[in-house]
Amino acid sequence: MSEKACSNCHFLTKENACPKCKSSSLSEDYGGLVILFDLENSAISKAMSVKDRGHYALKVR
């Protein structure tokens, strides 16, 4: 089973619904991968408005 990216929050998951925002709008067509650990010092997490650590897609199609 491949990972899917949430269209709303870009979180990557193997489930049928996003565990972060509870959306069922998931896509297997995404580009880029970023793993966020230190949210306070990360410019990427601030630009993406991410509030939780984890694996995220940069672009979801």
C-alpha positions in Angstrom: 0.0 0.0 0.0 1.5 3.4 -1.0 1.3 6.6 1.0 -1.3 9.2 0.2 -1.2 12.9 0.7 -4.0 14.9 2.3 -5.3 17.6 -0.1 -6.0 19.9 2.9 -3.0 19.6 5.2 -0.5 17.7 3.0 0.1 15.1 5.7 1.3 11.7 4.3 -0.6 8.6 5.5 -1.4 5.0 4.5 -4.9 5.2 5.9 -8.1 6.0 4.0 -8.6 9.3 6.0 -6.2 11.9 7.3 -5.4 11.3 11.0 -4.5 15.0 11.4 -7.5 16.9 9.9 -9.9 13.9 9.4 -10.4 14.7 5.7 -11.1 11.9 3.3 -9.7 13.9 0.3 -6.4 12.0 -0.3 -4.2 11.8 -3.4 -1.5 9.4 -4.5 -0.3 12.1 -6.9 2.0 14.4 -4.9 5.5 15.9 -5.3 8.3 16.3 -2.8 8.6 15.0 0.7 9.6 16.9 3.8 10.0 15.4 7.3 9.5 18.0 10.0 11.0 17.6 13.5 11.8 21.1 14.9 8.8 23.2 14.1 9.9 26.3 16.0 13.1 26.7 14.1 11.9 25.5 10.7 11.2 28.0 7.9 9.5 25.3 5.9 7.0 24.5 8.7 6.2 28.2 9.1 5.7 28.6 5.3 3.4 25.5 5.2 1.6 26.4 8.5 2.4 23.0 10.0 1.7 22.6 13.7 2.6 18.9 14.2 5.7 16.8 13.5 5.6 14.3 10.7 5.9 13.5 7.0 4.4 16.0 4.6 4.1 16.4 0.8 5.3 19.7 -0.7 2.7 19.7 -3.5 -0.5 17.7 -3.8 -2.2 17.3 -7.2 
